[in-house]
Amino acid sequence: MFWWLYYTTADVKSYYEKPLIIWLQGGPGGSSTSYGNFEELGPLDIDLYPRNYTWVKNYNVLFIDNPVGTGFSKAENISGFVKTNAQIANDLLECIRGFYKELPKFKPVPTYITTESYGGKMGAEFALVWNRAQNAGIIESNLKGVALGDAWISPIDSVMTWAPYLLNMGVIDKEDFKEIEADTKVLKEKIETDPIFRYFIQVGTQSLYDLMNGPVKEALGLNITHIIQSGKVYDFLREDFMKPVTNIVEQLLNETNLNVFVYNGQLDLIVDTPGTLRWIEKLKWKHIDTWKTSKRHPLISQDIIEGYFKAYHNLRVYWVNRAGHMVPADNPAAMEVILQHLTT
């Protein structure tokens, strides 16, 4: 498994004074070292110019190409590819063991998993498996929280809210609504009767491919091809793709002390906010009723309301204005405040 670490550029005596933030891309099969790094939050953009908003200014940032077969992460043979979310989590835990073996000074550093899209589905179970290993003394680390960004946690809740979301946003009319709603009902039936039914996949851009397999590959001295969006990874996970992991989120909330953050862009259709709220409000968590009735607070950056959030116990949920499926790129000011909340 391939990982890429940026040490923080913050003015500190030691890098280890700042938290470590792990980034997991979605897909499944989308590369963190390309999408997340150059398209969203790394120090350089896709044209290799410095990015105004980069997480590296305040944090150590670790991008992991995950699952195996994604990006620069390589499988020697077909048995190396994962078929379930549980296998993904176990591979990620082994990756982190390797990271700490290489850089043991990061073991006591407060660490947070951040995710996007299908990365949220992977990251939730990764956080649960890691927390259990940490508590059992199997791994020496300081995992403190997980942030699920526009996360594919309950796919059917996302899909079944598309029609009303688009209608209420003024994007479609009532005739379109009827057509989309009919299609989503057919989709729901197919999911319930055919576990191999495929639905959504990201497509890599050629310019990003050229960057990763040109100057990046050369600079890193690698002799393997970078796969921006792995179709093979997606194919192996197709039976798991539409399965929910709300039970994993429930275990995170009920069994751990980790901070569990959920954030969603208001303009995201793939994982729309109504669908996200739908699965959150159904969680079997002892504090869910209190969370539902708690006050929503404005998310403010430089006197601008960038969204809202609601918090109780170890759950925080953020509504992010002026953002779609990729919040760090669409509204970096809001994301900066969310990260401050997460890490403090």
BALOBA-1460 file (C-alpha; in Angstrom, 3 decimals):
// residues 344
<rec num="1" residu="m" x="0.000" y="0.000" z="0.000"/>
<rec num="2" residu="f" x="1.311" y="3.417" z="-0.998"/>
<rec num="3" residu="w" x="1.117" y="6.434" z="1.273"/>
<rec num="4" residu="w" x="2.330" y="9.995" z="0.844"/>
<rec num="5" residu="l" x="3.077" y="12.174" z="3.882"/>
<rec num="6" residu="y" x="3.373" y="15.952" z="3.927"/>
<rec num="7" residu="y" x="4.955" y="17.410" z="7.039"/>
<rec num="8" residu="t" x="3.199" y="20.582" z="8.153"/>
<rec num="9" residu="t" x="4.600" y="23.940" z="7.092"/>
<rec num="10" residu="a" x="3.301" y="25.539" z="10.317"/>
<rec num="11" residu="d" x="5.782" y="27.572" z="12.362"/>
<rec num="12" residu="v" x="6.514" y="24.965" z="15.040"/>
<rec num="13" residu="k" x="9.671" y="23.655" z="16.701"/>
<rec num="14" residu="s" x="8.680" y="20.110" z="15.878"/>
<rec num="15" residu="y" x="6.332" y="18.630" z="13.277"/>
<rec num="16" residu="y" x="4.927" y="16.399" z="16.004"/>
<rec num="17" residu="e" x="3.364" y="19.375" z="17.783"/>
<rec num="18" residu="k" x="0.677" y="19.379" z="15.100"/>
<rec num="19" residu="p" x="-1.970" y="16.670" z="14.572"/>
<rec num="20" residu="l" x="-1.758" y="14.053" z="11.851"/>
<rec num="21" residu="i" x="-4.705" y="13.999" z="9.445"/>
<rec num="22" residu="i" x="-5.300" y="10.990" z="7.210"/>
<rec num="23" residu="w" x="-7.198" y="11.452" z="3.929"/>
<rec num="24" residu="l" x="-9.182" y="8.651" z="2.273"/>
<rec num="25" residu="q" x="-10.644" y="9.196" z="-1.198"/>
<rec num="26" residu="g" x="-13.855" y="7.600" z="-2.484"/>
<rec num="27" residu="g" x="-14.771" y="5.711" z="-5.612"/>
<rec num="28" residu="p" x="-14.122" y="3.019" z="-4.479"/>
<rec num="29" residu="g" x="-10.814" y="3.004" z="-6.286"/>
<rec num="30" residu="g" x="-10.258" y="6.768" z="-6.377"/>
<rec num="31" residu="s" x="-6.683" y="7.763" z="-5.578"/>
<rec num="32" residu="s" x="-6.016" y="9.931" z="-2.526"/>
<rec num="33" residu="t" x="-2.544" y="10.874" z="-3.747"/>
<rec num="34" residu="s" x="-4.009" y="12.361" z="-6.932"/>
<rec num="35" residu="y" x="-7.617" y="13.496" z="-6.342"/>
<rec num="36" residu="g" x="-7.292" y="14.617" z="-2.723"/>
<rec num="37" residu="n" x="-3.707" y="15.768" z="-3.028"/>
<rec num="38" residu="f" x="-3.754" y="17.792" z="-6.250"/>
<rec num="39" residu="e" x="-7.482" y="18.500" z="-6.749"/>
<rec num="40" residu="e" x="-8.548" y="19.365" z="-3.214"/>
<rec num="41" residu="l" x="-6.256" y="19.976" z="-0.264"/>
<rec num="42" residu="g" x="-2.559" y="19.333" z="-0.912"/>
<rec num="43" residu="p" x="0.038" y="22.127" z="-1.103"/>
<rec num="44" residu="l" x="0.083" y="22.173" z="-4.933"/>
<rec num="45" residu="d" x="-2.773" y="22.212" z="-7.429"/>
<rec num="46" residu="i" x="-2.997" y="20.147" z="-10.622"/>
<rec num="47" residu="d" x="-0.820" y="22.716" z="-12.450"/>
<rec num="48" residu="l" x="1.754" y="22.472" z="-9.635"/>
<rec num="49" residu="y" x="1.063" y="25.996" z="-8.386"/>
<rec num="50" residu="p" x="0.830" y="26.632" z="-4.610"/>
<rec num="51" residu="r" x="-2.740" y="26.304" z="-3.329"/>
<rec num="52" residu="n" x="-4.088" y="29.210" z="-1.256"/>
<rec num="53" residu="y" x="-5.940" y="26.836" z="1.070"/>
<rec num="54" residu="t" x="-3.994" y="23.721" z="1.971"/>
<rec num="55" residu="w" x="-4.345" y="21.550" z="5.049"/>
<rec num="56" residu="v" x="-0.568" y="21.258" z="5.211"/>
<rec num="57" residu="k" x="-0.380" y="24.812" z="6.598"/>
<rec num="58" residu="n" x="-1.779" y="23.596" z="9.906"/>
<rec num="59" residu="y" x="-1.471" y="19.811" z="9.942"/>
<rec num="60" residu="n" x="0.661" y="16.873" z="8.941"/>
<rec num="61" residu="v" x="-1.329" y="15.228" z="6.128"/>
<rec num="62" residu="l" x="-1.147" y="11.571" z="5.128"/>
<rec num="63" residu="f" x="-2.722" y="10.464" z="1.826"/>
<rec num="64" residu="i" x="-3.299" y="6.712" z="1.424"/>
<rec num="65" residu="d" x="-4.013" y="5.069" z="-1.927"/>
<rec num="66" residu="n" x="-6.706" y="2.642" z="-0.861"/>
<rec num="67" residu="p" x="-7.917" y="-0.076" z="-1.462"/>
<rec num="68" residu="v" x="-5.022" y="-2.052" z="-2.925"/>
<rec num="69" residu="g" x="-5.046" y="-1.587" z="-6.703"/>
<rec num="70" residu="t" x="-5.735" y="2.153" z="-6.389"/>
<rec num="71" residu="g" x="-3.214" y="4.841" z="-7.287"/>
<rec num="72" residu="f" x="0.306" y="3.550" z="-6.583"/>
<rec num="73" residu="s" x="-0.946" y="0.776" z="-4.258"/>
<rec num="74" residu="k" x="-0.122" y="-2.475" z="-5.991"/>
<rec num="75" residu="a" x="-1.485" y="-6.025" z="-5.902"/>
<rec num="76" residu="e" x="0.861" y="-8.789" z="-7.063"/>
<rec num="77" residu="n" x="-2.091" y="-11.019" z="-7.947"/>
<rec num="78" residu="i" x="-5.871" y="-11.083" z="-7.852"/>
<rec num="79" residu="s" x="-6.010" y="-12.327" z="-4.246"/>
<rec num="80" residu="g" x="-4.729" y="-8.924" z="-3.090"/>
<rec num="81" residu="f" x="-7.937" y="-7.157" z="-4.094"/>
<rec num="82" residu="v" x="-10.602" y="-6.686" z="-1.412"/>
<rec num="83" residu="k" x="-14.259" y="-7.664" z="-1.712"/>
<rec num="84" residu="t" x="-15.684" y="-6.245" z="1.522"/>
<rec num="85" residu="n" x="-15.503" y="-3.135" z="3.655"/>
<rec num="86" residu="a" x="-14.145" y="-5.219" z="6.537"/>
<rec num="87" residu="q" x="-11.198" y="-6.325" z="4.411"/>
<rec num="88" residu="i" x="-10.539" y="-2.684" z="3.494"/>
<rec num="89" residu="a" x="-10.431" y="-1.712" z="7.183"/>
<rec num="90" residu="n" x="-8.014" y="-4.524" z="8.023"/>
<rec num="91" residu="d" x="-5.693" y="-3.571" z="5.147"/>
<rec num="92" residu="l" x="-5.733" y="0.055" z="6.268"/>
<rec num="93" residu="l" x="-4.812" y="-0.973" z="9.823"/>
<rec num="94" residu="e" x="-1.840" y="-2.930" z="8.455"/>
<rec num="95" residu="c" x="-0.869" y="0.120" z="6.400"/>
<rec num="96" residu="i" x="-0.854" y="2.261" z="9.535"/>
<rec num="97" residu="r" x="1.309" y="-0.322" z="11.315"/>
<rec num="98" residu="g" x="3.802" y="0.044" z="8.475"/>
<rec num="99" residu="f" x="3.609" y="3.823" z="8.704"/>
<rec num="100" residu="y" x="4.391" y="3.799" z="12.444"/>
<rec num="101" residu="k" x="7.227" y="1.335" z="11.889"/>
<rec num="102" residu="e" x="8.736" y="3.790" z="9.406"/>
<rec num="103" residu="l" x="7.955" y="6.932" z="11.461"/>
<rec num="104" residu="p" x="7.526" y="5.909" z="15.130"/>
<rec num="105" residu="k" x="7.571" y="9.509" z="16.400"/>
<rec num="106" residu="f" x="4.011" y="9.883" z="15.091"/>
<rec num="107" residu="k" x="2.655" y="7.241" z="17.505"/>
<rec num="108" residu="p" x="1.678" y="9.722" z="20.283"/>
<rec num="109" residu="v" x="0.550" y="12.449" z="17.842"/>
<rec num="110" residu="p" x="-3.247" y="13.083" z="17.882"/>
<rec num="111" residu="t" x="-4.544" y="11.516" z="14.681"/>
<rec num="112" residu="y" x="-7.780" y="11.972" z="12.747"/>
<rec num="113" residu="i" x="-9.241" y="10.109" z="9.772"/>
<rec num="114" residu="t" x="-10.902" y="12.372" z="7.182"/>
<rec num="115" residu="t" x="-12.833" y="11.046" z="4.217"/>
<rec num="116" residu="e" x="-14.898" y="11.782" z="1.147"/>
<rec num="117" residu="s" x="-17.748" y="9.889" z="-0.536"/>
<rec num="118" residu="y" x="-17.050" y="6.126" z="-0.520"/>
<rec num="119" residu="g" x="-14.030" y="6.989" z="1.616"/>
<rec num="120" residu="g" x="-16.525" y="7.703" z="4.399"/>
<rec num="121" residu="k" x="-17.880" y="4.170" z="4.172"/>
<rec num="122" residu="m" x="-14.326" y="2.811" z="4.355"/>
<rec num="123" residu="g" x="-13.187" y="5.292" z="6.994"/>
<rec num="124" residu="a" x="-15.990" y="4.537" z="9.446"/>
<rec num="125" residu="e" x="-15.071" y="0.856" z="9.710"/>
<rec num="126" residu="f" x="-11.348" y="1.659" z="9.643"/>
<rec num="127" residu="a" x="-11.846" y="3.968" z="12.641"/>
<rec num="128" residu="l" x="-13.767" y="1.271" z="14.538"/>
<rec num="129" residu="v" x="-11.179" y="-1.458" z="13.853"/>
<rec num="130" residu="w" x="-8.296" y="0.886" z="14.678"/>
<rec num="131" residu="n" x="-9.907" y="2.098" z="17.918"/>
<rec num="132" residu="r" x="-10.427" y="-1.491" z="19.078"/>
<rec num="133" residu="a" x="-6.811" y="-2.374" z="18.299"/>
<rec num="134" residu="q" x="-5.617" y="0.770" z="20.070"/>
<rec num="135" residu="n" x="-7.655" y="0.021" z="23.197"/>
<rec num="136" residu="a" x="-6.426" y="-3.574" z="23.231"/>
<rec num="137" residu="g" x="-2.815" y="-2.428" z="23.038"/>
<rec num="138" residu="i" x="-2.328" y="-4.156" z="19.701"/>
<rec num="139" residu="i" x="-1.203" y="-0.884" z="18.122"/>
<rec num="140" residu="e" x="0.440" y="2.081" z="19.834"/>
<rec num="141" residu="s" x="-1.249" y="5.198" z="18.471"/>
<rec num="142" residu="n" x="-3.434" y="8.185" z="19.359"/>
<rec num="143" residu="l" x="-6.504" y="8.037" z="17.126"/>
<rec num="144" residu="k" x="-8.930" y="10.741" z="18.275"/>
<rec num="145" residu="g" x="-11.652" y="11.081" z="15.660"/>
<rec num="146" residu="v" x="-13.098" y="10.498" z="12.217"/>
<rec num="147" residu="a" x="-14.769" y="12.913" z="9.784"/>
<rec num="148" residu="l" x="-17.213" y="11.497" z="7.239"/>
<rec num="149" residu="g" x="-17.462" y="13.928" z="4.327"/>
<rec num="150" residu="d" x="-20.388" y="13.588" z="1.864"/>
<rec num="151" residu="a" x="-20.142" y="9.955" z="2.863"/>
<rec num="152" residu="w" x="-21.725" y="6.942" z="1.132"/>
<rec num="153" residu="i" x="-22.901" y="5.551" z="4.492"/>
<rec num="154" residu="s" x="-26.464" y="4.603" z="3.546"/>
<rec num="155" residu="p" x="-26.669" y="4.530" z="-0.257"/>
<rec num="156" residu="i" x="-30.399" y="3.894" z="-0.478"/>
<rec num="157" residu="d" x="-31.186" y="6.911" z="1.733"/>
<rec num="158" residu="s" x="-29.160" y="9.056" z="-0.662"/>
<rec num="159" residu="v" x="-30.779" y="7.686" z="-3.801"/>
<rec num="160" residu="m" x="-34.366" y="7.787" z="-2.490"/>
<rec num="161" residu="t" x="-34.080" y="11.501" z="-1.652"/>
<rec num="162" residu="w" x="-32.746" y="12.607" z="-5.047"/>
<rec num="163" residu="a" x="-36.133" y="13.436" z="-6.569"/>
<rec num="164" residu="p" x="-37.462" y="15.617" z="-3.703"/>
<rec num="165" residu="y" x="-34.037" y="17.247" z="-3.302"/>
<rec num="166" residu="l" x="-33.874" y="18.278" z="-6.965"/>
<rec num="167" residu="l" x="-37.504" y="19.451" z="-6.943"/>
<rec num="168" residu="n" x="-37.031" y="21.587" z="-3.828"/>
<rec num="169" residu="m" x="-33.799" y="23.043" z="-5.248"/>
<rec num="170" residu="g" x="-35.715" y="24.188" z="-8.335"/>
<rec num="171" residu="v" x="-33.622" y="22.032" z="-10.661"/>
<rec num="172" residu="i" x="-36.521" y="19.913" z="-11.988"/>
<rec num="173" residu="d" x="-40.294" y="20.218" z="-12.421"/>
<rec num="174" residu="k" x="-43.025" y="17.856" z="-11.195"/>
<rec num="175" residu="e" x="-42.944" y="15.741" z="-14.356"/>
<rec num="176" residu="d" x="-39.192" y="15.223" z="-13.939"/>
<rec num="177" residu="f" x="-39.855" y="14.433" z="-10.285"/>
<rec num="178" residu="k" x="-42.268" y="11.632" z="-11.224"/>
<rec num="179" residu="e" x="-39.783" y="10.153" z="-13.684"/>
<rec num="180" residu="i" x="-36.825" y="10.241" z="-11.299"/>
<rec num="181" residu="e" x="-38.872" y="8.906" z="-8.396"/>
<rec num="182" residu="a" x="-40.063" y="6.003" z="-10.564"/>
<rec num="183" residu="d" x="-36.474" y="5.213" z="-11.550"/>
<rec num="184" residu="t" x="-35.241" y="5.292" z="-7.949"/>
<rec num="185" residu="k" x="-38.003" y="2.881" z="-6.926"/>
<rec num="186" residu="v" x="-36.864" y="0.486" z="-9.650"/>
<rec num="187" residu="l" x="-33.288" y="0.905" z="-8.386"/>
<rec num="188" residu="k" x="-34.388" y="0.108" z="-4.824"/>
<rec num="189" residu="e" x="-36.097" y="-3.061" z="-6.022"/>
<rec num="190" residu="k" x="-33.022" y="-4.119" z="-7.999"/>
<rec num="191" residu="i" x="-30.763" y="-3.570" z="-4.988"/>
<rec num="192" residu="e" x="-33.037" y="-5.701" z="-2.825"/>
<rec num="193" residu="t" x="-33.182" y="-8.536" z="-5.377"/>
<rec num="194" residu="d" x="-29.815" y="-8.317" z="-7.153"/>
<rec num="195" residu="p" x="-26.771" y="-7.670" z="-4.908"/>
<rec num="196" residu="i" x="-24.513" y="-7.242" z="-7.934"/>
<rec num="197" residu="f" x="-26.453" y="-4.305" z="-9.355"/>
<rec num="198" residu="r" x="-23.966" y="-1.537" z="-10.202"/>
<rec num="199" residu="y" x="-24.673" y="2.088" z="-9.840"/>
<rec num="200" residu="f" x="-22.046" y="4.840" z="-9.703"/>
<rec num="201" residu="i" x="-18.373" y="5.283" z="-10.516"/>
<rec num="202" residu="q" x="-16.062" y="8.267" z="-10.687"/>
<rec num="203" residu="v" x="-14.072" y="8.882" z="-13.862"/>
<rec num="204" residu="g" x="-10.484" y="10.083" z="-13.744"/>
<rec num="205" residu="t" x="-9.384" y="13.101" z="-15.785"/>
<rec num="206" residu="q" x="-6.670" y="12.659" z="-18.374"/>
<rec num="207" residu="s" x="-4.699" y="15.684" z="-17.146"/>
<rec num="208" residu="l" x="-4.477" y="14.220" z="-13.650"/>
<rec num="209" residu="y" x="-3.375" y="10.900" z="-15.159"/>
<rec num="210" residu="d" x="-0.626" y="12.684" z="-17.094"/>
<rec num="211" residu="l" x="0.525" y="14.492" z="-13.963"/>
<rec num="212" residu="m" x="0.734" y="11.359" z="-11.829"/>
<rec num="213" residu="n" x="2.381" y="9.207" z="-14.503"/>
<rec num="214" residu="g" x="4.674" y="11.997" z="-15.664"/>
<rec num="215" residu="p" x="6.402" y="14.452" z="-13.318"/>
<rec num="216" residu="v" x="5.080" y="12.884" z="-10.072"/>
<rec num="217" residu="k" x="6.119" y="9.337" z="-10.938"/>
<rec num="218" residu="e" x="9.517" y="10.617" z="-12.102"/>
<rec num="219" residu="a" x="10.061" y="12.739" z="-8.979"/>
<rec num="220" residu="l" x="9.215" y="9.813" z="-6.686"/>
<rec num="221" residu="g" x="11.392" y="7.390" z="-8.633"/>
<rec num="222" residu="l" x="8.599" y="4.835" z="-9.108"/>
<rec num="223" residu="n" x="8.354" y="2.247" z="-11.868"/>
<rec num="224" residu="i" x="4.643" y="1.412" z="-11.643"/>
<rec num="225" residu="t" x="1.650" y="3.021" z="-13.342"/>
<rec num="226" residu="h" x="-0.558" y="5.246" z="-11.208"/>
<rec num="227" residu="i" x="-4.248" y="4.295" z="-11.486"/>
<rec num="228" residu="i" x="-6.363" y="7.369" z="-10.733"/>
<rec num="229" residu="q" x="-9.701" y="5.526" z="-10.707"/>
<rec num="230" residu="s" x="-9.437" y="1.759" z="-10.594"/>
<rec num="231" residu="g" x="-12.269" y="-0.038" z="-12.342"/>
<rec num="232" residu="k" x="-10.910" y="-3.359" z="-11.122"/>
<rec num="233" residu="v" x="-11.139" y="-2.241" z="-7.464"/>
<rec num="234" residu="y" x="-14.719" y="-1.140" z="-8.082"/>
<rec num="235" residu="d" x="-15.598" y="-4.463" z="-9.756"/>
<rec num="236" residu="f" x="-14.345" y="-6.488" z="-6.814"/>
<rec num="237" residu="l" x="-16.431" y="-4.378" z="-4.422"/>
<rec num="238" residu="r" x="-19.612" y="-4.292" z="-6.521"/>
<rec num="239" residu="e" x="-21.538" y="-6.625" z="-4.187"/>
<rec num="240" residu="d" x="-20.638" y="-4.408" z="-1.225"/>
<rec num="241" residu="f" x="-21.224" y="-1.093" z="-2.988"/>
<rec num="242" residu="m" x="-24.872" y="-0.457" z="-2.050"/>
<rec num="243" residu="k" x="-24.681" y="-2.000" z="1.421"/>
<rec num="244" residu="p" x="-25.109" y="0.498" z="4.300"/>
<rec num="245" residu="v" x="-22.662" y="0.868" z="7.191"/>
<rec num="246" residu="t" x="-24.967" y="2.755" z="9.550"/>
<rec num="247" residu="n" x="-24.387" y="-0.057" z="12.065"/>
<rec num="248" residu="i" x="-20.674" y="0.815" z="12.053"/>
<rec num="249" residu="v" x="-21.446" y="4.482" z="12.781"/>
<rec num="250" residu="e" x="-23.708" y="3.339" z="15.631"/>
<rec num="251" residu="q" x="-20.837" y="1.321" z="17.096"/>
<rec num="252" residu="l" x="-18.494" y="4.306" z="16.785"/>
<rec num="253" residu="l" x="-20.974" y="6.446" z="18.739"/>
<rec num="254" residu="n" x="-21.987" y="3.833" z="21.310"/>
<rec num="255" residu="e" x="-18.713" y="2.032" z="21.948"/>
<rec num="256" residu="t" x="-15.917" y="4.579" z="21.453"/>
<rec num="257" residu="n" x="-14.825" y="8.004" z="22.654"/>
<rec num="258" residu="l" x="-13.853" y="9.078" z="19.157"/>
<rec num="259" residu="n" x="-15.199" y="12.340" z="17.791"/>
<rec num="260" residu="v" x="-17.525" y="11.438" z="14.918"/>
<rec num="261" residu="f" x="-18.035" y="14.322" z="12.489"/>
<rec num="262" residu="v" x="-20.379" y="14.226" z="9.486"/>
<rec num="263" residu="y" x="-20.249" y="17.066" z="6.955"/>
<rec num="264" residu="n" x="-22.213" y="17.572" z="3.757"/>
<rec num="265" residu="g" x="-22.181" y="20.124" z="0.930"/>
<rec num="266" residu="q" x="-25.618" y="21.660" z="0.359"/>
<rec num="267" residu="l" x="-25.225" y="21.334" z="-3.436"/>
<rec num="268" residu="d" x="-24.143" y="17.705" z="-3.430"/>
<rec num="269" residu="l" x="-26.509" y="15.400" z="-5.317"/>
<rec num="270" residu="i" x="-24.529" y="12.145" z="-5.136"/>
<rec num="271" residu="v" x="-24.789" y="12.146" z="-1.345"/>
<rec num="272" residu="d" x="-27.446" y="14.787" z="-0.766"/>
<rec num="273" residu="t" x="-27.937" y="16.372" z="2.642"/>
<rec num="274" residu="p" x="-31.575" y="15.185" z="3.044"/>
<rec num="275" residu="g" x="-30.403" y="11.601" z="2.553"/>
<rec num="276" residu="t" x="-27.583" y="12.062" z="5.048"/>
<rec num="277" residu="l" x="-29.958" y="13.491" z="7.654"/>
<rec num="278" residu="r" x="-32.337" y="10.623" z="6.974"/>
<rec num="279" residu="w" x="-29.849" y="7.943" z="8.067"/>
<rec num="280" residu="i" x="-28.479" y="10.016" z="10.936"/>
<rec num="281" residu="e" x="-31.926" y="10.492" z="12.462"/>
<rec num="282" residu="k" x="-32.530" y="6.720" z="12.319"/>
<rec num="283" residu="l" x="-29.344" y="5.854" z="14.229"/>
<rec num="284" residu="k" x="-29.706" y="3.535" z="17.208"/>
<rec num="285" residu="w" x="-27.731" y="5.743" z="19.573"/>
<rec num="286" residu="k" x="-28.702" y="6.564" z="23.125"/>
<rec num="287" residu="h" x="-28.270" y="10.315" z="22.555"/>
<rec num="288" residu="i" x="-30.005" y="10.596" z="19.176"/>
<rec num="289" residu="d" x="-33.194" y="12.209" z="20.528"/>
<rec num="290" residu="t" x="-31.155" y="14.840" z="22.376"/>
<rec num="291" residu="w" x="-29.098" y="15.465" z="19.262"/>
<rec num="292" residu="k" x="-32.253" y="15.938" z="17.173"/>
<rec num="293" residu="t" x="-33.639" y="18.609" z="19.524"/>
<rec num="294" residu="s" x="-30.330" y="20.386" z="20.127"/>
<rec num="295" residu="k" x="-29.772" y="23.854" z="18.689"/>
<rec num="296" residu="r" x="-28.173" y="24.348" z="15.276"/>
<rec num="297" residu="h" x="-25.260" y="26.829" z="15.341"/>
<rec num="298" residu="p" x="-23.865" y="28.950" z="12.491"/>
<rec num="299" residu="l" x="-20.529" y="27.888" z="11.017"/>
<rec num="300" residu="i" x="-18.677" y="31.195" z="10.720"/>
<rec num="301" residu="s" x="-15.402" y="32.046" z="8.993"/>
<rec num="302" residu="q" x="-14.235" y="35.665" z="8.844"/>
<rec num="303" residu="d" x="-17.729" y="36.963" z="9.699"/>
<rec num="304" residu="i" x="-19.324" y="34.950" z="6.871"/>
<rec num="305" residu="i" x="-21.854" y="32.214" z="7.583"/>
<rec num="306" residu="e" x="-20.414" y="29.220" z="5.720"/>
<rec num="307" residu="g" x="-23.013" y="26.771" z="7.008"/>
<rec num="308" residu="y" x="-24.396" y="25.342" z="10.236"/>
<rec num="309" residu="f" x="-23.652" y="22.560" z="12.680"/>
<rec num="310" residu="k" x="-25.387" y="20.608" z="15.390"/>
<rec num="311" residu="a" x="-23.454" y="18.889" z="18.178"/>
<rec num="312" residu="y" x="-24.119" y="16.628" z="21.130"/>
<rec num="313" residu="h" x="-21.751" y="14.278" z="22.924"/>
<rec num="314" residu="n" x="-19.321" y="12.852" z="20.330"/>
<rec num="315" residu="l" x="-21.458" y="13.521" z="17.225"/>
<rec num="316" residu="r" x="-21.261" y="16.698" z="15.143"/>
<rec num="317" residu="v" x="-23.088" y="17.232" z="11.867"/>
<rec num="318" residu="y" x="-22.286" y="20.094" z="9.484"/>
<rec num="319" residu="w" x="-24.363" y="21.667" z="6.718"/>
<rec num="320" residu="v" x="-21.858" y="23.380" z="4.392"/>
<rec num="321" residu="n" x="-23.032" y="26.235" z="2.146"/>
<rec num="322" residu="r" x="-21.744" y="26.780" z="-1.399"/>
<rec num="323" residu="a" x="-20.276" y="23.290" z="-1.639"/>
<rec num="324" residu="g" x="-20.983" y="20.148" z="-3.617"/>
<rec num="325" residu="h" x="-19.531" y="16.654" z="-3.314"/>
<rec num="326" residu="m" x="-15.966" y="17.874" z="-2.634"/>
<rec num="327" residu="v" x="-16.249" y="20.254" z="0.311"/>
<rec num="328" residu="p" x="-12.484" y="20.842" z="0.833"/>
<rec num="329" residu="a" x="-12.192" y="22.163" z="-2.728"/>
<rec num="330" residu="d" x="-15.599" y="23.878" z="-2.969"/>
<rec num="331" residu="n" x="-15.604" y="25.703" z="0.384"/>
<rec num="332" residu="p" x="-12.125" y="25.547" z="1.946"/>
<rec num="333" residu="a" x="-12.983" y="28.299" z="4.462"/>
<rec num="334" residu="a" x="-15.760" y="26.170" z="5.952"/>
<rec num="335" residu="m" x="-13.552" y="23.096" z="5.893"/>
<rec num="336" residu="e" x="-10.847" y="24.947" z="7.794"/>
<rec num="337" residu="v" x="-13.262" y="25.656" z="10.657"/>
<rec num="338" residu="i" x="-14.522" y="22.052" z="10.657"/>
<rec num="339" residu="l" x="-10.929" y="20.815" z="10.986"/>
<rec num="340" residu="q" x="-10.315" y="23.232" z="13.854"/>
<rec num="341" residu="h" x="-13.359" y="21.815" z="15.652"/>
<rec num="342" residu="l" x="-12.285" y="18.234" z="14.926"/>
<rec num="343" residu="t" x="-8.743" y="18.645" z="16.189"/>
<rec num="344" residu="t" x="-9.560" y="20.646" z="19.327"/>
